[in-house]
Each structure stands twice: as structure tokens, then as C-alpha cells.
Amino acid sequence: MAFGKRVPMTNDRRLICDIVYQARRMPLVPLEKTFDVSELSCIRRLVEPKISWAVIMMRAYGLVSAANPVLRRVYVPLPRQHFFEAPESVCMMTINRKVEGQEKLVFARFCRPELYSLQQLEDQFENYRKAPLESLRQVRHQFRFASMPWWIRKIGWGLMNTVMPRGRVRMTGTFGMSLSGLRDTVGTWHLGPCTTTLGYDQFCRNGKARITLTFDHRVLDGMPAFEVLEEFEKTLKGQILRELQAMIPVNVPEQATETGREAAPPQSRVAA
């Protein structure tokens, strides 16, 4: 009979274990909605260079978070139960990187995404996706923390969750982002230490985007969460659509632009 072997855990897996442990202690509730993004998808095809769906979703949700203070709050149990409200939104996005043949999850931090243009956010996103991990300060800090003994990490998480909410927001963000599905797979639950975590489609097919919002029930209830998704959809079809239209190159024939608009159903059209 063959015996197995002991495989040491890498720093990125230790960090995932910490995050999952923290998330399991939160009363998380998922809410799912399908958006009609057909016109947005048509306009996006005309933009050069391309803007990823992750960046489009992040900027739209950043705008919603800036206008809704509840989305920037975190629950703090000590010294007395209260909410800490961050002055600005911070997005923590999960990005899959392949390093030396192994898949690694890194967490990209985007501060105040509502203040940056789509192209600026896309440049930051591409840097997190392609730059060497050792050159990314955010990733180096994450792996350095994950390399510490478990009891030191436990103390660090405990301090962030109780008496250092400002540090918690800086380290884990006010909202998270992760893929809700890939290659015909579907995920309906997103574990994360943020008050809200947005699950998005990497590829919006047939003009449809399936969005999952996982939220901390201590901070947010079902009806306000539903209203957040409605406002998020309006922002995508309104301000984000207009920003993409403004990015269409001047040498694109007007006929191509009109064709893109006609490809969308009438009910999804929004005046620029």
C-alpha cells in the first residue's frame, strides 16, 4: 500500500484559508440578478483599446458605493457594537495568476475607483494581471503577512475586526469582486471579508450579465441590497455607457456605431 506525502502550503493558500475563515464567521447572504447589457456590449466592441468587463463593473459599483454610504460601512463588535463608515470606497479584486505552472490567487486593491477613468482603471488592472508578482507592492505585503505564524495572523485579523476598522478597510477593502462563473460554470456564493462582494461574468454572452451580490446581513438587508443592484444596473446603462461611447475612436464609421446601437433591444437604449 502506497502512502501519501506531506505537501507544504504556499503563502497564497494560507491567505485564502484566512479569508475563508473570516468570511465563515459573517452572516453572508447572496442575491442574484441578470442584467441586460446588450447595448453596453455592442458599444464596448467599438472601443479601442478594449476595456474589460471587470473594470466596467468595478467603476460602476464604485460610483454606486460613493453615493451610498451604507456600502462603505463595516460591522465592528468592540468596544460596543457599531458601524465604521469609510470616507471612500476601496475595491479588492480577486485575480488568478499562473506562476511557474501553478495557479495563484492575488488580491488587487483599487482605491477610489469612482474617481478614475475606465482607461486608467484598465491600466491598473493590466498591471496586476501581467506584471511580475514581486514587483507588486500590494501582493508582496499579502504574501509577507501570509508567511507569518498562524497565531500572529490570528491576532492581526482580530485587531482589524475589532479595534482597527480603518486598517481593515485599507487591507481588505470596502467591497470585493470575483468571477461568478467561467466556462459554463456557475457560482452563487462568494466568501470574503467585505460587507459586499460582487460576482460578475467575465464574458457577457447574448447581451446578458449574471451578477451576484453577497452581503453582510448585519450591515445590509434584502430590500436595500436589491435596490443596490437596481442602481448598479442603471449606472451601467447610463453613465458607464456614455463613457464608453466617448471612447469610440473618431475614425470608426458612424454606420458601425449605429449598427451597434440597433443590435440592442429598444428597451435597453439610454440617451447619451
C-alpha positions in Angstrom: 0.0 0.0 0.0 1.4 3.4 -1.1 1.5 6.2 1.4 0.8 9.9 0.6 3.2 12.7 1.2 3.1 15.9 3.1 2.8 19.0 0.8 3.7 22.4 2.3 1.1 25.1 1.9 2.1 28.2 -0.1 1.6 31.7 1.1 -1.3 32.4 -1.3 -3.2 29.3 0.0 -2.6 30.4 3.6 -4.1 33.8 2.8 -7.1 32.1 1.2 -7.6 30.0 4.3 -7.5 33.1 6.5 -10.1 34.9 4.3 -12.4 31.9 4.2 -12.2 31.6 8.0 -13.1 35.2 8.5 -15.9 35.1 5.9 -17.5 32.0 7.6 -17.9 34.0 10.8 -20.1 36.6 8.9 -23.8 36.2 8.2 -23.4 36.4 4.4 -26.5 36.4 2.1 -26.3 36.0 -1.7 -28.6 37.9 -4.1 -28.6 37.3 -7.8 -29.9 39.3 -10.8 -29.5 39.1 -14.6 -28.8 42.3 -16.3 -29.5 43.2 -19.9 -26.2 44.7 -21.1 -26.7 44.2 -24.9 -26.3 47.9 -25.8 -23.3 48.2 -23.5 -21.7 45.1 -25.0 -22.2 46.5 -28.6 -20.6 49.8 -27.7 -17.8 48.1 -25.9 -16.8 46.2 -29.1 -16.1 49.5 -30.8 -13.8 50.9 -28.1 -10.0 50.7 -28.6 -8.1 49.6 -26.6 -10.6 47.2 -25.1 -12.0 47.7 -21.7 -12.5 44.5 -19.7 -15.8 43.7 -18.1 -14.1 43.6 -14.7 -13.1 47.2 -15.0 -16.5 48.2 -16.3 -18.3 46.5 -13.3 -15.8 47.9 -10.8 -16.2 51.5 -11.9 -20.0 51.3 -11.9 -20.1 49.7 -8.5 -17.6 52.3 -7.2 -19.9 55.1 -8.3 -22.8 53.4 -6.6 -20.7 53.0 -3.4 -19.7 56.6 -3.5 -23.4 57.7 -3.5 -24.5 55.1 -0.9 -22.6 55.3 2.5 -24.0 52.0 3.7 -21.8 50.2 1.2 -18.8 51.7 2.8 -19.6 50.5 6.3 -18.2 47.6 8.2 -19.5 45.9 11.4 -17.4 46.4 14.5 -18.2 44.5 17.7 -15.9 46.2 20.2 -15.8 48.1 22.4 -19.5 48.5 21.7 -21.4 47.3 18.6 -21.2 50.0 15.9 -20.5 50.6 12.2 -17.4 52.1 10.9 -18.0 54.2 7.7 -15.1 54.6 5.4 -14.8 58.0 3.7 -14.0 56.4 0.3 -14.5 53.1 -1.4 -11.8 50.5 -1.8 -12.2 47.6 -4.2 -10.3 44.3 -3.6 -10.5 42.2 -6.7 -9.6 38.6 -7.0 -7.2 37.9 -9.9 -5.9 34.5 -11.0 -2.3 34.4 -11.9 -0.2 31.4 -13.2 3.2 31.4 -11.8 5.7 28.6 -12.6 2.9 26.3 -13.7 0.8 26.9 -10.6 -2.4 28.8 -10.2 -2.3 31.6 -7.6 -4.9 34.0 -6.4 -3.8 37.5 -5.7 -5.9 40.4 -4.4 -5.6 43.6 -6.4 -6.5 46.8 -4.5 -8.1 49.8 -6.3 -8.6 52.9 -4.2 -11.5 55.2 -5.1 -12.3 53.6 -8.4 -15.2 56.1 -8.9 -12.6 58.9 -9.4 -10.6 57.2 -12.2 -11.5 56.9 -15.9 -12.1 53.5 -17.4 -8.8 53.6 -19.2 -6.9 54.4 -16.0 -8.5 51.5 -14.2 -7.8 49.2 -17.2 -4.1 50.1 -17.0 -4.0 49.3 -13.3 -5.9 46.0 -13.9 -3.5 45.0 -16.7 -0.5 45.7 -14.4 -1.9 43.4 -11.7 -2.6 40.7 -14.4 0.8 40.8 -16.1 3.5 42.4 -14.0 5.9 40.1 -12.0 4.4 39.4 -8.6 7.5 40.5 -6.8 7.1 44.0 -8.4 3.6 44.5 -7.0 3.8 46.1 -3.6 0.3 45.0 -2.6 1.0 41.4 -3.4 4.3 41.4 -1.6 2.6 42.7 1.6 -0.1 40.0 1.3 2.4 37.2 1.0 4.6 38.6 3.7 1.6 38.6 6.1 0.6 35.1 5.0 4.1 33.8 5.7 3.8 34.7 9.4 2.9 32.1 12.0 -0.8 31.4 12.3 -1.1 32.9 15.8 0.3 36.2 14.6 -2.1 36.3 11.7 -5.0 35.5 14.0 -4.1 38.4 16.2 -3.8 40.7 13.2 -7.2 39.7 11.9 -8.7 40.1 15.4 -7.4 43.6 15.7 -8.7 44.6 12.2 -12.1 43.2 13.0 -12.5 44.8 16.4 -10.4 47.9 17.2 -8.7 48.8 13.9 -11.6 49.1 11.3 -9.6 51.7 9.4 -6.8 49.2 8.8 -9.4 46.5 7.9 -10.8 48.8 5.1 -7.3 49.5 3.9 -6.2 45.9 3.8 -9.4 44.1 2.7 -11.4 46.9 1.0 -15.0 48.1 1.4 -16.2 45.8 -1.4 -14.8 42.8 -3.1 -15.0 41.5 -6.7 -14.8 37.9 -8.0 -15.9 35.9 -11.0 -19.4 34.5 -10.7 -18.8 31.9 -13.4 -16.4 30.6 -16.0 -16.8 28.3 -19.0 -20.5 27.5 -18.4 -19.9 27.0 -14.6 -22.0 29.0 -12.1 -21.1 30.2 -8.7 -23.8 31.7 -6.4 -21.8 32.3 -3.3 -18.7 34.4 -2.7 -16.8 34.2 0.6 -15.0 37.4 1.5 -14.3 39.7 4.5 -16.0 42.7 2.8 -19.5 44.0 3.6 -20.4 43.3 -0.1 -18.8 41.1 -2.7 -19.7 41.5 -6.3 -19.7 38.4 -8.5 -19.5 39.2 -12.2 -19.4 37.4 -15.6 -16.1 37.5 -17.3 -17.8 37.2 -20.6 -21.3 38.6 -21.0 -22.9 36.4 -23.7 -26.1 37.2 -25.6 -26.3 40.6 -24.0 -26.9 39.1 -20.6 -24.7 39.5 -17.4 -25.4 37.4 -14.3 -24.5 39.5 -11.2 -24.3 38.1 -7.7 -24.2 40.3 -4.7 -23.1 38.6 -1.4 -23.6 40.9 1.5 -23.2 41.1 5.3 -26.7 40.9 6.8 -25.5 42.8 9.9 -25.0 45.9 7.7 -27.4 45.4 4.8 -30.9 43.9 4.5 -32.5 42.2 1.5 -34.5 45.2 0.1 -31.7 47.7 0.3 -29.4 45.1 -1.4 -32.0 44.7 -4.2 -32.1 48.5 -4.6 -28.3 48.5 -4.8 -28.4 46.0 -7.7 -31.0 48.2 -9.4 -28.9 51.3 -9.0 -25.9 49.4 -10.2 -27.7 48.4 -13.4 -28.9 51.9 -14.0 -25.3 53.1 -13.7 -24.1 50.6 -16.2 -26.7 51.6 -18.7 -26.3 55.3 -18.0 -23.0 56.9 -17.1 -20.8 53.9 -18.0 -22.5 53.6 -21.4 -21.9 57.3 -22.1 -18.2 57.0 -21.0 -17.7 54.1 -23.4 -19.4 56.0 -26.2 -17.0 58.9 -25.6 -14.0 56.4 -26.0 -15.0 55.2 -29.5 -12.2 56.2 -31.9 -13.1 59.1 -34.3 -12.1 57.0 -37.3 -14.9 54.5 -36.6 -17.5 54.9 -39.3 -20.8 56.3 -37.9 -22.6 53.4 -39.6 -20.8 50.9 -37.4 -21.8 52.9 -34.3 -25.4 52.9 -35.4 -25.3 49.2 -36.1 -24.1 48.6 -32.6 -27.0 50.6 -31.2 -29.5 48.8 -33.4 -28.2 45.4 -32.2 -29.6 46.2 -28.8 -33.3 45.8 -28.0 -35.2 49.1 -27.8 -36.0 48.8 -24.0 -32.2 48.9 -23.2 -31.4 52.1 -25.0 -30.2 55.0 -23.0 -29.8 58.5 -24.3 -26.2 59.6 -24.4 
